[in-house]
């Protein structure tokens, strides 16, 4: 991962947009964009960005399964669809 403060005009970097790697170039608008979303992550390569996305997806899926199992144990009458919609909305 890159530190935002280390980027200079003309530097290419990768971010995550809508769950996918997105190539960007640091320019005069970048500071405004960063201030709108200071939690944004910056990556040196598409591969490192995609690796991070895959890790997050695996963690999210793992935690979702655990939540479903716990909900099933707490309330055996709820069907899968009710549990699914309560998690994913």
N, CA, C and O atoms as CSV, one atom per row, in Angstrom:
chain,resi,resn,atom,element,x,y,z
A,1,UNK,N,N,0.829,-1.176,0.000
A,1,UNK,CA,C,0.000,0.000,0.000
A,1,UNK,C,C,0.877,1.244,0.000
A,1,UNK,O,O,1.980,1.257,0.546
A,2,UNK,N,N,0.353,2.282,-0.627
A,2,UNK,CA,C,1.068,3.548,-0.688
A,2,UNK,C,C,0.510,4.521,0.346
A,2,UNK,O,O,-0.664,4.460,0.711
A,3,UNK,N,N,1.365,5.406,0.802
A,3,UNK,CA,C,0.929,6.487,1.669
A,3,UNK,C,C,0.557,7.665,0.770
A,3,UNK,O,O,1.338,8.061,-0.096
A,4,UNK,N,N,-0.618,8.215,0.975
A,4,UNK,CA,C,-1.086,9.338,0.157
A,4,UNK,C,C,-0.073,10.482,0.110
A,4,UNK,O,O,0.120,11.110,-0.931
A,5,UNK,N,N,0.561,10.741,1.232
A,5,UNK,CA,C,1.502,11.868,1.318
A,5,UNK,C,C,2.758,11.663,0.473
A,5,UNK,O,O,3.457,12.630,0.173
A,6,UNK,N,N,3.055,10.427,0.085
A,6,UNK,CA,C,4.237,10.144,-0.724
A,6,UNK,C,C,3.994,10.336,-2.224
A,6,UNK,O,O,4.947,10.327,-3.004
A,7,UNK,N,N,2.744,10.507,-2.637
A,7,UNK,CA,C,2.432,10.649,-4.057
A,7,UNK,C,C,2.746,12.066,-4.540
A,7,UNK,O,O,2.553,13.046,-3.819
A,8,UNK,N,N,3.234,12.144,-5.777
A,8,UNK,CA,C,3.582,13.431,-6.388
A,8,UNK,C,C,2.848,13.561,-7.722
A,8,UNK,O,O,2.364,12.569,-8.268
A,9,UNK,N,N,2.769,14.787,-8.244
A,9,UNK,CA,C,2.129,15.007,-9.544
A,9,UNK,C,C,2.686,14.049,-10.591
A,9,UNK,O,O,3.898,13.904,-10.748
A,10,UNK,N,N,1.776,13.406,-11.295
A,10,UNK,CA,C,2.170,12.486,-12.359
A,10,UNK,C,C,2.319,11.043,-11.926
A,10,UNK,O,O,2.426,10.162,-12.779
A,11,UNK,N,N,2.331,10.763,-10.607
A,11,UNK,CA,C,2.459,9.380,-10.124
A,11,UNK,C,C,1.173,8.602,-10.420
A,11,UNK,O,O,0.067,9.088,-10.186
A,12,UNK,N,N,1.344,7.397,-10.933
A,12,UNK,CA,C,0.206,6.497,-11.113
A,12,UNK,C,C,0.014,5.677,-9.845
A,12,UNK,O,O,0.977,5.309,-9.172
A,13,UNK,N,N,-1.233,5.402,-9.537
A,13,UNK,CA,C,-1.558,4.570,-8.380
A,13,UNK,C,C,-2.885,3.876,-8.649
A,13,UNK,O,O,-3.627,4.252,-9.556
A,14,UNK,N,N,-3.167,2.869,-7.854
A,14,UNK,CA,C,-4.412,2.108,-7.983
A,14,UNK,C,C,-5.257,2.311,-6.739
A,14,UNK,O,O,-4.736,2.373,-5.626
A,15,UNK,N,N,-6.561,2.413,-6.935
A,15,UNK,CA,C,-7.514,2.491,-5.827
A,15,UNK,C,C,-8.619,1.475,-6.080
A,15,UNK,O,O,-8.646,0.817,-7.119
A,16,UNK,N,N,-9.518,1.357,-5.133
A,16,UNK,CA,C,-10.660,0.452,-5.276
A,16,UNK,C,C,-11.898,1.294,-5.539
A,16,UNK,O,O,-12.263,2.147,-4.730
A,17,UNK,N,N,-12.541,1.049,-6.677
A,17,UNK,CA,C,-13.785,1.731,-7.041
A,17,UNK,C,C,-14.829,0.662,-7.358
A,17,UNK,O,O,-14.627,-0.170,-8.242
A,18,UNK,N,N,-15.932,0.691,-6.639
A,18,UNK,CA,C,-17.011,-0.285,-6.842
A,18,UNK,C,C,-16.500,-1.726,-6.781
A,18,UNK,O,O,-16.943,-2.586,-7.541
A,19,UNK,N,N,-15.568,-1.972,-5.869
A,19,UNK,CA,C,-15.062,-3.317,-5.654
A,19,UNK,C,C,-14.052,-3.801,-6.680
A,19,UNK,O,O,-13.706,-4.982,-6.694
A,20,UNK,N,N,-13.574,-2.908,-7.541
A,20,UNK,CA,C,-12.617,-3.298,-8.576
A,20,UNK,C,C,-11.419,-2.353,-8.571
A,20,UNK,O,O,-11.545,-1.197,-8.167
A,21,UNK,N,N,-10.238,-2.844,-9.024
A,21,UNK,CA,C,-9.068,-1.974,-9.119
A,21,UNK,C,C,-9.293,-0.873,-10.152
A,21,UNK,O,O,-9.864,-1.114,-11.215
A,22,UNK,N,N,-8.844,0.329,-9.830
A,22,UNK,CA,C,-9.007,1.467,-10.725
A,22,UNK,C,C,-7.686,2.243,-10.778
A,22,UNK,O,O,-7.174,2.679,-9.747
A,23,UNK,N,N,-7.138,2.411,-11.996
A,23,UNK,CA,C,-5.888,3.143,-12.183
A,23,UNK,C,C,-6.164,4.639,-12.169
A,23,UNK,O,O,-7.093,5.110,-12.826
A,24,UNK,N,N,-5.367,5.377,-11.429
A,24,UNK,CA,C,-5.494,6.831,-11.343
A,24,UNK,C,C,-4.118,7.467,-11.452
A,24,UNK,O,O,-3.090,6.805,-11.304
A,25,UNK,N,N,-4.127,8.765,-11.713
A,25,UNK,CA,C,-2.888,9.536,-11.792
A,25,UNK,C,C,-3.005,10.721,-10.846
A,25,UNK,O,O,-3.998,11.449,-10.875
A,26,UNK,N,N,-1.999,10.915,-10.013
A,26,UNK,CA,C,-2.023,12.000,-9.040
A,26,UNK,C,C,-1.885,13.340,-9.763
A,26,UNK,O,O,-0.958,13.539,-10.548
A,27,UNK,N,N,-2.825,14.263,-9.489
A,27,UNK,CA,C,-2.778,15.586,-10.095
A,27,UNK,C,C,-3.336,16.631,-9.134
A,27,UNK,O,O,-3.518,16.346,-7.951
A,28,UNK,N,N,-3.608,17.828,-9.625
A,28,UNK,CA,C,-4.053,18.923,-8.766
A,28,UNK,C,C,-5.408,18.657,-8.105
A,28,UNK,O,O,-5.699,19.261,-7.073
A,29,UNK,N,N,-6.239,17.785,-8.655
A,29,UNK,CA,C,-7.553,17.457,-8.067
A,29,UNK,C,C,-7.451,16.376,-6.993
A,29,UNK,O,O,-8.391,16.185,-6.221
A,30,UNK,N,N,-6.342,15.680,-6.933
A,30,UNK,CA,C,-6.212,14.525,-6.043
A,30,UNK,C,C,-6.380,14.879,-4.572
A,30,UNK,O,O,-6.933,14.089,-3.807
A,31,UNK,N,N,-5.915,16.049,-4.169
A,31,UNK,CA,C,-6.025,16.439,-2.763
A,31,UNK,C,C,-7.492,16.618,-2.372
A,31,UNK,O,O,-7.899,16.197,-1.289
A,32,UNK,N,N,-8.285,17.236,-3.242
A,32,UNK,CA,C,-9.715,17.397,-2.978
A,32,UNK,C,C,-10.403,16.048,-2.866
A,32,UNK,O,O,-11.212,15.825,-1.966
A,33,UNK,N,N,-10.077,15.153,-3.782
A,33,UNK,CA,C,-10.672,13.816,-3.782
A,33,UNK,C,C,-10.289,13.084,-2.505
A,33,UNK,O,O,-11.117,12.395,-1.909
A,34,UNK,N,N,-9.039,13.230,-2.085
A,34,UNK,CA,C,-8.587,12.568,-0.861
A,34,UNK,C,C,-9.308,13.134,0.362
A,34,UNK,O,O,-9.665,12.381,1.269
A,35,UNK,N,N,-9.525,14.439,0.399
A,35,UNK,CA,C,-10.217,15.054,1.530
A,35,UNK,C,C,-11.673,14.595,1.622
A,35,UNK,O,O,-12.226,14.510,2.718
A,36,UNK,N,N,-12.300,14.298,0.476
A,36,UNK,CA,C,-13.668,13.780,0.459
A,36,UNK,C,C,-13.728,12.375,1.048
A,36,UNK,O,O,-14.718,11.997,1.674
A,37,UNK,N,N,-12.670,11.610,0.844
A,37,UNK,CA,C,-12.628,10.233,1.336
A,37,UNK,C,C,-11.222,9.928,1.867
A,37,UNK,O,O,-10.432,9.276,1.184
A,38,UNK,N,N,-10.905,10.398,3.091
A,38,UNK,CA,C,-9.549,10.199,3.631
A,38,UNK,C,C,-9.215,8.746,3.953
A,38,UNK,O,O,-8.055,8.420,4.205
A,39,UNK,N,N,-10.223,7.871,3.947
A,39,UNK,CA,C,-9.998,6.453,4.235
A,39,UNK,C,C,-9.605,5.665,2.987
A,39,UNK,O,O,-9.318,4.471,3.073
A,40,UNK,N,N,-9.591,6.315,1.848
A,40,UNK,CA,C,-9.276,5.643,0.590
A,40,UNK,C,C,-7.881,5.028,0.649
A,40,UNK,O,O,-6.951,5.613,1.205
A,41,UNK,N,N,-7.756,3.848,0.070
A,41,UNK,CA,C,-6.480,3.133,0.045
A,41,UNK,C,C,-5.817,3.313,-1.311
A,41,UNK,O,O,-6.491,3.380,-2.339
A,42,UNK,N,N,-4.496,3.390,-1.308
A,42,UNK,CA,C,-3.705,3.592,-2.524
A,42,UNK,C,C,-2.714,2.442,-2.668
A,42,UNK,O,O,-2.058,2.049,-1.704
A,43,UNK,N,N,-2.615,1.906,-3.891
A,43,UNK,CA,C,-1.752,0.756,-4.145
A,43,UNK,C,C,-0.784,1.053,-5.280
A,43,UNK,O,O,-1.076,1.859,-6.164
A,44,UNK,N,N,0.375,0.392,-5.249
A,44,UNK,CA,C,1.417,0.577,-6.267
A,44,UNK,C,C,1.084,-0.127,-7.571
A,44,UNK,O,O,1.470,0.335,-8.645
A,45,UNK,N,N,0.365,-1.250,-7.483
A,45,UNK,CA,C,0.105,-2.040,-8.682
A,45,UNK,C,C,-1.319,-2.601,-8.660
A,45,UNK,O,O,-1.971,-2.675,-7.619
A,46,UNK,N,N,-1.766,-2.990,-9.846
A,46,UNK,CA,C,-3.087,-3.616,-9.959
A,46,UNK,C,C,-3.112,-4.930,-9.176
A,46,UNK,O,O,-4.120,-5.276,-8.561
A,47,UNK,N,N,-1.993,-5.657,-9.206
A,47,UNK,CA,C,-1.925,-6.946,-8.523
A,47,UNK,C,C,-2.092,-6.782,-7.008
A,47,UNK,O,O,-2.826,-7.543,-6.376
A,48,UNK,N,N,-1.412,-5.791,-6.430
A,48,UNK,CA,C,-1.526,-5.597,-4.979
A,48,UNK,C,C,-2.927,-5.118,-4.603
A,48,UNK,O,O,-3.446,-5.473,-3.545
A,49,UNK,N,N,-3.530,-4.320,-5.462
A,49,UNK,CA,C,-4.902,-3.866,-5.224
A,49,UNK,C,C,-5.874,-5.050,-5.293
A,49,UNK,O,O,-6.733,-5.197,-4.424
A,50,UNK,N,N,-5.742,-5.882,-6.311
A,50,UNK,CA,C,-6.621,-7.048,-6.467
A,50,UNK,C,C,-6.421,-8.041,-5.326
A,50,UNK,O,O,-7.388,-8.640,-4.855
A,51,UNK,N,N,-5.202,-8.219,-4.884
A,51,UNK,CA,C,-4.912,-9.101,-3.753
A,51,UNK,C,C,-5.669,-8.621,-2.512
A,51,UNK,O,O,-6.271,-9.427,-1.802
A,52,UNK,N,N,-5.640,-7.327,-2.252
A,52,UNK,CA,C,-6.349,-6.763,-1.102
A,52,UNK,C,C,-7.861,-6.988,-1.240
A,52,UNK,O,O,-8.522,-7.373,-0.276
A,53,UNK,N,N,-8.400,-6.748,-2.428
A,53,UNK,CA,C,-9.834,-6.954,-2.670
A,53,UNK,C,C,-10.211,-8.399,-2.397
A,53,UNK,O,O,-11.223,-8.661,-1.746
A,54,UNK,N,N,-9.409,-9.345,-2.885
A,54,UNK,CA,C,-9.699,-10.767,-2.680
A,54,UNK,C,C,-9.666,-11.136,-1.207
A,54,UNK,O,O,-10.493,-11.919,-0.740
A,55,UNK,N,N,-8.712,-10.576,-0.473
A,55,UNK,CA,C,-8.631,-10.848,0.969
A,55,UNK,C,C,-9.870,-10.343,1.685
A,55,UNK,O,O,-10.418,-11.041,2.538
A,56,UNK,N,N,-10.321,-9.137,1.352
A,56,UNK,CA,C,-11.512,-8.561,1.976
A,56,UNK,C,C,-12.743,-9.404,1.658
A,56,UNK,O,O,-13.567,-9.657,2.536
A,57,UNK,N,N,-12.869,-9.840,0.406
A,57,UNK,CA,C,-14.021,-10.672,0.033
A,57,UNK,C,C,-14.030,-11.961,0.837
A,57,UNK,O,O,-15.089,-12.385,1.300
A,58,UNK,N,N,-12.882,-12.591,1.013
A,58,UNK,CA,C,-12.804,-13.834,1.779
A,58,UNK,C,C,-13.166,-13.606,3.238
A,58,UNK,O,O,-13.869,-14.423,3.833
A,59,UNK,N,N,-12.700,-12.518,3.819
A,59,UNK,CA,C,-13.015,-12.214,5.215
A,59,UNK,C,C,-14.508,-11.957,5.359
A,59,UNK,O,O,-15.147,-12.471,6.277
A,60,UNK,N,N,-15.060,-11.163,4.453
A,60,UNK,CA,C,-16.479,-10.832,4.520
A,60,UNK,C,C,-17.337,-12.093,4.412
A,60,UNK,O,O,-18.288,-12.264,5.176
A,61,UNK,N,N,-17.006,-12.968,3.474
A,61,UNK,CA,C,-17.770,-14.192,3.280
A,61,UNK,C,C,-17.667,-15.080,4.527
A,61,UNK,O,O,-18.662,-15.657,4.967
A,62,UNK,N,N,-16.475,-15.184,5.084
A,62,UNK,CA,C,-16.257,-16.006,6.275
A,62,UNK,C,C,-17.108,-15.490,7.440
A,62,UNK,O,O,-17.762,-16.277,8.125
A,63,UNK,N,N,-17.104,-14.175,7.668
A,63,UNK,CA,C,-17.885,-13.605,8.760
A,63,UNK,C,C,-19.383,-13.745,8.520
A,63,UNK,O,O,-20.144,-13.917,9.472
A,64,UNK,N,N,-19.817,-13.676,7.268
A,64,UNK,CA,C,-21.230,-13.850,6.944
A,64,UNK,C,C,-21.686,-15.258,7.295
A,64,UNK,O,O,-22.766,-15.436,7.859
A,65,UNK,N,N,-20.882,-16.254,6.972
A,65,UNK,CA,C,-21.234,-17.644,7.288
A,65,UNK,C,C,-21.357,-17.828,8.799
A,65,UNK,O,O,-22.299,-18.463,9.272
A,66,UNK,N,N,-20.422,-17.282,9.548
A,66,UNK,CA,C,-20.479,-17.393,11.009
A,66,UNK,C,C,-21.749,-16.737,11.536
A,66,UNK,O,O,-22.398,-17.282,12.428
A,67,UNK,N,N,-22.115,-15.569,10.996
A,67,UNK,CA,C,-23.324,-14.887,11.443
A,67,UNK,C,C,-24.571,-15.720,11.160
A,67,UNK,O,O,-25.465,-15.804,12.002
A,68,UNK,N,N,-24.634,-16.327,9.996
A,68,UNK,CA,C,-25.789,-17.161,9.641
A,68,UNK,C,C,-25.894,-18.345,10.590
A,68,UNK,O,O,-26.987,-18.668,11.057
A,69,UNK,N,N,-24.776,-18.994,10.881
A,69,UNK,CA,C,-24.789,-20.138,11.801
A,69,UNK,C,C,-25.271,-19.702,13.180
A,69,UNK,O,O,-26.097,-20.386,13.785
A,70,UNK,N,N,-24.776,-18.587,13.682
A,70,UNK,CA,C,-25.206,-18.104,14.997
A,70,UNK,C,C,-26.681,-17.741,15.012
A,70,UNK,O,O,-27.382,-18.053,15.975
A,71,UNK,N,N,-27.165,-17.088,13.961
A,71,UNK,CA,C,-28.585,-16.752,13.895
A,71,UNK,C,C,-29.450,-18.004,13.856
A,71,UNK,O,O,-30.512,-18.044,14.478
A,72,UNK,N,N,-29.007,-19.017,13.135
A,72,UNK,CA,C,-29.766,-20.278,13.071
A,72,UNK,C,C,-29.843,-20.943,14.439
A,72,UNK,O,O,-30.884,-21.486,14.811
A,73,UNK,N,N,-28.767,-20.902,15.174
A,73,UNK,CA,C,-28.766,-21.504,16.505
A,73,UNK,C,C,-29.643,-20.733,17.481
A,73,UNK,O,O,-30.284,-21.327,18.348
A,74,UNK,N,N,-29.673,-19.388,17.337
A,74,UNK,CA,C,-30.464,-18.566,18.248
A,74,UNK,C,C,-31.956,-18.660,17.959
A,74,UNK,O,O,-32.769,-18.608,18.882
A,75,UNK,N,N,-32.316,-18.795,16.720
A,75,UNK,CA,C,-33.730,-18.816,16.361
A,75,UNK,C,C,-33.948,-19.847,15.265
A,75,UNK,O,O,-33.835,-19.534,14.080
A,76,UNK,N,N,-34.259,-21.070,15.657
A,76,UNK,CA,C,-34.352,-22.180,14.707
A,76,UNK,C,C,-35.541,-22.059,13.758
A,76,UNK,O,O,-35.574,-22.728,12.725
A,77,UNK,N,N,-36.521,-21.213,14.094
A,77,UNK,CA,C,-37.703,-21.088,13.239
A,77,UNK,C,C,-37.481,-20.187,12.025
A,77,UNK,O,O,-38.249,-20.255,11.065
A,78,UNK,N,N,-36.466,-19.360,12.049
A,78,UNK,CA,C,-36.231,-18.467,10.910
A,78,UNK,C,C,-35.727,-19.260,9.714
A,78,UNK,O,O,-34.865,-20.127,9.853
A,79,UNK,N,N,-36.259,-18.964,8.560
A,79,UNK,CA,C,-35.805,-19.667,7.355
A,79,UNK,C,C,-34.591,-18.943,6.760
A,79,UNK,O,O,-34.271,-17.818,7.143
A,80,UNK,N,N,-33.932,-19.608,5.824
A,80,UNK,CA,C,-32.720,-19.067,5.223
A,80,UNK,C,C,-32.958,-17.700,4.602
A,80,UNK,O,O,-32.126,-16.809,4.771
A,81,UNK,N,N,-34.070,-17.498,3.884
A,81,UNK,CA,C,-34.326,-16.218,3.223
A,81,UNK,C,C,-34.421,-15.076,4.218
A,81,UNK,O,O,-33.900,-13.992,3.955
A,82,UNK,N,N,-35.064,-15.288,5.341
A,82,UNK,CA,C,-35.163,-14.230,6.342
A,82,UNK,C,C,-33.784,-13.867,6.879
A,82,UNK,O,O,-33.470,-12.690,7.055
A,83,UNK,N,N,-32.977,-14.865,7.134
A,83,UNK,CA,C,-31.626,-14.606,7.634
A,83,UNK,C,C,-30.810,-13.887,6.570
A,83,UNK,O,O,-30.107,-12.920,6.863
A,84,UNK,N,N,-30.906,-14.359,5.349
A,84,UNK,CA,C,-30.147,-13.765,4.247
A,84,UNK,C,C,-30.504,-12.294,4.074
A,84,UNK,O,O,-29.609,-11.461,3.930
A,85,UNK,N,N,-31.785,-11.959,4.087
A,85,UNK,CA,C,-32.185,-10.561,3.896
A,85,UNK,C,C,-31.835,-9.700,5.098
A,85,UNK,O,O,-31.613,-8.499,4.947
A,86,UNK,N,N,-31.780,-10.284,6.287
A,86,UNK,CA,C,-31.403,-9.482,7.452
A,86,UNK,C,C,-29.900,-9.129,7.422
A,86,UNK,O,O,-29.483,-8.130,8.008
A,87,UNK,N,N,-29.100,-9.954,6.739
A,87,UNK,CA,C,-27.655,-9.691,6.635
A,87,UNK,C,C,-27.370,-8.760,5.468
A,87,UNK,O,O,-26.671,-7.761,5.636
A,88,UNK,N,N,-27.894,-9.064,4.294
A,88,UNK,CA,C,-27.534,-8.317,3.089
A,88,UNK,C,C,-28.523,-7.207,2.726
A,88,UNK,O,O,-28.281,-6.438,1.796
A,89,UNK,N,N,-29.613,-7.126,3.446
A,89,UNK,CA,C,-30.577,-6.037,3.194
A,89,UNK,C,C,-31.402,-6.187,2.009
A,89,UNK,O,O,-32.233,-5.325,1.722
